[in-house]
C-alpha cells in the first residue's frame, strides 16, 4: 500500500513537472523567427494566403514568420520536410486539403493523418471550388449543364489539374451526385493551360478556386455556374451553390497549420490562440475573401475532427477514382 502511494505521488510530480515545462516553453516562445513550410510555389494561391496570415501572425507572436516554399511531388516534398523538422515550434507546416485527401499511394508519404503524422494547431482558410464553363457551351446554370450532359453522355469534359487533386475530386463528385458521364481531362500545366483549352472549345468545364478563375470570370471568357460551398458566398450572392441543385454537394480546398509530432503543448496552444485572433480580424478576412479564401477559427481538437470528417467524406469518391482505368 505504501509503495502504491509513493508511485502515485511520483506520477503526479512527473505530470506537474511536464506541464510546468510545457507552460514555460510557451512563455519564452518564440525567441527567433518561425518558419512555415508550404507546398505552394511563390505567388501561388496557398503562398499568397500564408503570407497575408503570416504577416499578422508574426505581429501577434512578436517574431518574423518566414515562408518556405517547397513545391514538388504533389505536396510530398513539403510533407517530408514538415515531418522531419525538429518539434520545437520553429518550423511549422501548412498543408492543403490535397495532402490529407488524395489517392493512397499516388505520392510517397501521402495522404497525411492526424495525430499520427502531425499535431494540429489551427485552421487557416478554405477555398470553395468554382464550376465554370465557356459561353460557347450554351448553358448558364448547373441544371442546364446537367441536362446537356445527360443528353450527350460522355461528350462533355472537365479539366482536372492532376489525378487525385481537389479539382479531380470535385468533378467526380459532380458526376456522382448528378448521375452524369463527363470525361476528366488531366492538365499538368494547371489552370492556365486548362482555361486556354476551354476557350478553344477543347474542354467544357474548368473547376478551380477563385484565385485561378477571377480574371476569366470578370473578363467574360468563362461563366461561373455554381460554387462548391454548401451555401452561397456573401461576395457572390447571385451565384448559386451547387448544393441547391445537388443536395449534399460540398467541394472546397482548405489549409490548416500543423506542427511536427512531439511539439510541446504550450507552444501549440500559443500559436493556435494567435492564429485564432488573426483569422478573426475583419481586415484579414476582407483581404483573403478577394482571393476566394474564407476564414474559420478552429481549436486544435476542432481541426483534427474537421480533417478526419473530410477524409471520411471523400473516401467514396477516392475509391471511385481508384477503380477507374
C-alpha positions as CSV (number, residue, x, y, z in Angstrom):
1,X,0.0,0.0,0.0
2,X,2.8,2.4,0.9
3,X,4.6,1.6,-2.4
4,X,1.4,2.3,-4.3
5,X,1.0,5.7,-2.6
6,X,4.6,6.5,-3.3
7,X,4.1,5.6,-7.0
8,X,1.1,7.9,-7.2
9,X,3.0,10.8,-5.7
10,X,5.9,10.3,-8.1
11,X,3.5,10.1,-11.1
12,X,1.8,13.4,-10.1
13,X,5.1,15.1,-9.6
14,X,6.3,14.0,-13.0
15,X,3.0,15.2,-14.6
16,X,3.2,18.5,-12.8
17,X,6.8,18.9,-13.9
18,X,5.9,18.2,-17.6
19,X,3.0,20.6,-17.5
20,X,5.2,23.2,-15.9
21,X,7.9,22.7,-18.5
22,X,5.4,23.0,-21.4
23,X,4.0,26.2,-19.9
24,X,7.5,27.6,-19.5
25,X,8.3,26.8,-23.1
26,X,5.1,28.5,-24.2
27,X,6.1,31.6,-22.1
28,X,9.5,32.0,-23.7
29,X,8.5,31.0,-27.3
30,X,9.2,32.3,-29.8
31,X,12.6,34.0,-29.3
32,X,13.6,33.8,-33.0
33,X,11.9,33.8,-36.4
34,X,9.3,31.0,-37.1
35,X,9.4,29.2,-40.4
36,X,6.2,27.8,-42.1
37,X,6.6,25.3,-44.9
38,X,4.1,25.3,-47.8
39,X,3.9,23.1,-50.9
40,X,3.0,26.1,-53.0
41,X,5.4,27.9,-55.3
42,X,5.9,31.6,-54.6
43,X,2.9,33.5,-55.9
44,X,0.6,30.5,-55.8
45,X,-2.8,30.8,-54.0
46,X,-1.7,29.0,-50.8
47,X,1.5,31.1,-50.8
48,X,-0.5,34.3,-51.0
49,X,-2.8,33.2,-48.2
50,X,0.1,32.2,-46.0
51,X,1.9,35.5,-46.5
52,X,-1.2,37.5,-45.5
53,X,-1.9,35.4,-42.5
54,X,1.8,35.0,-41.6
55,X,2.4,38.8,-41.5
56,X,-0.3,39.2,-38.9
57,X,0.7,36.0,-37.0
58,X,4.2,37.3,-36.7
59,X,2.9,40.5,-35.2
60,X,0.9,38.6,-32.5
61,X,3.9,36.3,-31.7
62,X,6.5,39.1,-31.8
63,X,8.7,37.4,-34.3
64,X,9.0,37.3,-38.1
65,X,7.2,34.5,-39.9
66,X,9.4,33.1,-42.8
67,X,7.5,31.3,-45.6
68,X,9.4,28.3,-47.0
69,X,8.2,27.3,-50.5
70,X,8.9,23.7,-51.1
71,X,6.8,22.6,-54.1
72,X,7.2,19.2,-55.8
73,X,5.8,15.6,-56.0
74,X,2.2,16.7,-55.4
75,X,3.0,18.1,-52.0
76,X,5.1,15.2,-50.8
77,X,8.3,17.2,-50.7
78,X,6.8,19.7,-48.3
79,X,5.2,17.0,-46.2
80,X,8.5,15.2,-45.7
81,X,10.2,18.5,-44.8
82,X,7.5,19.3,-42.3
83,X,7.6,15.8,-40.7
84,X,11.4,15.9,-40.4
85,X,11.5,19.3,-38.7
86,X,12.5,19.5,-35.0
87,X,9.4,19.5,-32.8
88,X,10.4,22.9,-31.2
89,X,7.8,25.1,-32.8
90,X,10.2,27.0,-35.0
91,X,9.3,25.0,-38.2
92,X,5.6,24.6,-38.8
93,X,3.8,23.3,-41.9
94,X,0.7,24.5,-43.8
95,X,-0.6,21.5,-45.8
96,X,-3.5,21.9,-48.2
97,X,-6.5,19.6,-48.4
98,X,-4.8,17.6,-51.1
99,X,-2.2,16.4,-48.6
100,X,-4.9,14.8,-46.5
101,X,-7.5,13.9,-49.1
102,X,-5.8,12.1,-52.0
103,X,-5.4,8.7,-53.5
104,X,-3.4,6.4,-51.3
105,X,-0.1,5.6,-52.9
106,X,-0.3,8.3,-55.5
107,X,2.5,10.2,-53.8
108,X,5.0,8.9,-51.2
109,X,4.0,9.7,-47.6
110,X,0.5,10.9,-48.7
111,X,-2.2,11.1,-47.6
112,X,-1.4,12.6,-44.2
113,X,-3.2,11.7,-41.0
114,X,-3.6,13.4,-37.6
115,X,-2.5,12.9,-34.9
116,X,-0.2,10.2,-36.3
117,X,1.8,12.3,-38.7
118,X,1.3,15.9,-37.3
119,X,-0.1,17.8,-34.4
120,X,-2.9,20.1,-35.5
121,X,-2.6,23.8,-34.5
122,X,-5.4,25.7,-36.2
123,X,-7.4,26.2,-39.4
124,X,-6.1,28.8,-41.9
125,X,-8.8,29.0,-44.5
126,X,-10.9,27.3,-47.2
127,X,-11.4,27.9,-50.9
128,X,-14.7,26.8,-52.4
129,X,-14.4,25.3,-55.9
130,X,-16.0,27.3,-58.7
131,X,-17.6,25.4,-61.6
132,X,-17.2,27.4,-64.8
133,X,-18.0,26.9,-68.5
134,X,-17.4,28.9,-71.6
135,X,-20.3,30.9,-73.0
136,X,-19.9,28.9,-76.2
137,X,-21.3,25.8,-74.4
138,X,-24.7,27.5,-74.4
139,X,-25.5,26.8,-70.7
140,X,-25.9,29.4,-68.0
141,X,-26.8,27.3,-64.9
142,X,-25.8,24.0,-63.3
143,X,-29.2,22.4,-64.1
144,X,-28.7,23.2,-67.7
145,X,-25.2,21.7,-67.7
146,X,-26.5,18.5,-66.1
147,X,-29.3,18.3,-68.7
148,X,-26.9,18.8,-71.5
149,X,-24.6,16.1,-70.1
150,X,-27.5,13.7,-69.8
151,X,-28.4,14.4,-73.4
152,X,-24.8,14.0,-74.6
153,X,-23.3,11.3,-72.3
154,X,-19.5,11.1,-72.5
155,X,-19.3,14.1,-74.9
156,X,-18.7,16.9,-72.3
157,X,-15.5,17.2,-70.3
158,X,-13.9,18.9,-67.3
159,X,-10.4,19.9,-66.6
160,X,-8.6,18.1,-63.7
161,X,-5.4,19.7,-62.7
162,X,-3.8,16.3,-61.7
163,X,-5.1,12.9,-60.7
164,X,-6.5,12.9,-57.2
165,X,-6.4,16.7,-56.8
166,X,-9.4,18.7,-55.5
167,X,-10.4,19.7,-59.0
168,X,-10.5,16.0,-59.9
169,X,-12.4,15.1,-56.8
170,X,-14.9,17.9,-57.4
171,X,-15.5,16.7,-61.0
172,X,-16.1,13.1,-59.9
173,X,-18.4,14.3,-57.1
174,X,-20.4,16.2,-59.7
175,X,-20.7,13.1,-61.9
176,X,-21.7,11.0,-58.9
177,X,-24.3,13.4,-57.5
178,X,-25.8,14.3,-60.9
179,X,-25.5,10.8,-62.3
180,X,-23.9,12.1,-65.5
181,X,-21.0,10.9,-67.6
182,X,-18.4,13.6,-68.2
183,X,-14.8,13.0,-69.3
184,X,-12.0,14.1,-67.0
185,X,-9.1,15.7,-68.9
186,X,-5.8,15.9,-66.9
187,X,-3.8,19.1,-67.0
188,X,-0.4,19.1,-65.5
189,X,0.1,22.7,-66.6
190,X,-2.6,23.8,-64.1
191,X,-5.4,26.3,-64.6
192,X,-3.8,28.5,-67.3
193,X,-3.5,25.6,-69.7
194,X,-7.0,24.3,-68.9
195,X,-8.5,27.8,-69.5
196,X,-6.7,28.1,-72.8
197,X,-8.2,24.8,-73.9
198,X,-11.7,25.8,-72.7
199,X,-11.5,29.0,-74.8
200,X,-10.5,26.8,-77.7
201,X,-13.5,24.5,-77.2
202,X,-11.4,21.5,-76.2
203,X,-12.8,21.2,-72.7
204,X,-16.3,22.0,-71.5
205,X,-15.8,22.9,-67.8
206,X,-13.0,24.2,-65.7
207,X,-13.2,23.6,-61.9
208,X,-10.9,25.7,-59.7
209,X,-10.6,28.1,-56.8
210,X,-11.5,31.7,-57.4
211,X,-7.9,32.9,-57.5
212,X,-7.2,31.0,-60.7
213,X,-10.5,32.0,-62.3
214,X,-11.2,35.5,-61.2
215,X,-9.7,37.2,-64.3
216,X,-11.5,34.9,-66.7
217,X,-14.9,35.3,-64.9
218,X,-14.6,39.1,-64.7
219,X,-13.5,39.3,-68.4
220,X,-16.4,37.2,-69.5
221,X,-14.4,34.4,-71.2
222,X,-15.6,32.0,-68.5
223,X,-19.0,31.8,-66.8
224,X,-19.4,30.6,-63.2
225,X,-22.5,28.4,-63.0
226,X,-22.1,27.2,-59.4
227,X,-19.9,27.3,-56.3
228,X,-19.0,24.2,-54.3
229,X,-19.7,25.7,-50.9
230,X,-22.8,24.3,-49.1
231,X,-24.3,27.9,-49.3
232,X,-23.9,30.9,-51.5
233,X,-20.9,33.1,-50.8
234,X,-21.5,36.5,-49.3
235,X,-19.5,38.3,-52.0
236,X,-21.2,36.2,-54.8
237,X,-24.9,36.4,-53.7
238,X,-26.2,35.7,-57.2
239,X,-24.1,32.6,-57.8
240,X,-26.0,29.5,-56.7
241,X,-24.4,26.9,-54.6
242,X,-24.1,23.5,-56.3
243,X,-26.0,22.1,-53.3
244,X,-29.1,23.9,-54.4
245,X,-29.3,21.6,-57.4
246,X,-27.4,18.6,-55.9
247,X,-28.2,18.3,-52.2
248,X,-25.1,17.5,-50.1
249,X,-22.6,18.8,-52.6
250,X,-19.6,20.3,-50.8
251,X,-16.3,20.8,-52.5
252,X,-13.6,23.1,-51.2
253,X,-9.9,23.3,-50.9
254,X,-8.6,24.2,-47.5
255,X,-5.4,24.7,-45.5
256,X,-4.5,24.0,-41.9
257,X,-1.5,24.8,-39.7
258,X,0.2,21.8,-38.1
259,X,3.4,21.1,-36.2
260,X,5.7,18.0,-36.0
261,X,4.6,15.3,-33.6
262,X,6.2,16.0,-30.2
263,X,5.9,19.8,-30.3
264,X,5.2,21.0,-26.7
265,X,1.6,21.6,-25.8
266,X,2.3,25.1,-24.5
267,X,3.8,26.1,-27.9
268,X,0.9,24.5,-29.9
269,X,-1.6,26.4,-27.6
270,X,0.2,29.7,-28.0
271,X,0.4,29.6,-31.8
272,X,-3.2,28.3,-32.0
273,X,-4.5,31.2,-30.0
274,X,-2.5,33.7,-32.1
275,X,-3.8,32.2,-35.3
276,X,-7.4,32.3,-34.0
277,X,-7.1,36.0,-33.4
278,X,-5.5,36.6,-36.8
279,X,-8.2,34.8,-38.8
280,X,-10.9,36.6,-36.8
281,X,-9.7,40.0,-37.9
282,X,-12.1,41.6,-40.3
283,X,-9.3,43.2,-42.4
284,X,-7.6,39.8,-42.9
285,X,-10.9,38.3,-43.8
286,X,-11.6,41.0,-46.4
287,X,-8.1,40.6,-48.0
288,X,-8.5,36.9,-48.3
289,X,-12.1,36.9,-49.5
290,X,-10.8,38.9,-52.5
291,X,-8.7,35.8,-53.4
292,X,-11.5,33.3,-52.7
293,X,-10.3,32.3,-49.3
294,X,-12.6,32.3,-46.3
295,X,-11.5,32.1,-42.7
296,X,-12.9,29.9,-39.9
297,X,-11.2,29.9,-36.5
298,X,-10.7,26.4,-35.0
299,X,-9.0,25.0,-31.9
300,X,-6.6,22.0,-32.4
301,X,-9.2,19.5,-31.5
302,X,-11.7,21.0,-34.0
303,X,-9.0,20.9,-36.7
304,X,-8.4,17.2,-36.1
305,X,-12.2,16.5,-36.2
306,X,-12.6,18.6,-39.4
307,X,-9.7,16.8,-41.2
308,X,-11.0,13.4,-40.2
309,X,-14.5,14.2,-41.4
310,X,-13.2,15.5,-44.7
311,X,-11.2,12.3,-45.2
312,X,-14.3,10.2,-44.5
313,X,-16.5,12.3,-46.8
314,X,-14.2,12.0,-49.8
315,X,-13.5,8.2,-49.3
316,X,-16.2,7.1,-51.7
317,X,-15.0,9.5,-54.4
318,X,-11.4,8.4,-53.9
319,X,-12.5,4.8,-54.2
320,X,-14.4,5.6,-57.4
321,X,-11.3,7.2,-58.9
322,X,-9.0,4.4,-57.9
323,X,-11.3,1.9,-59.6
324,X,-11.1,3.8,-62.9
325,X,-8.5,2.7,-65.5
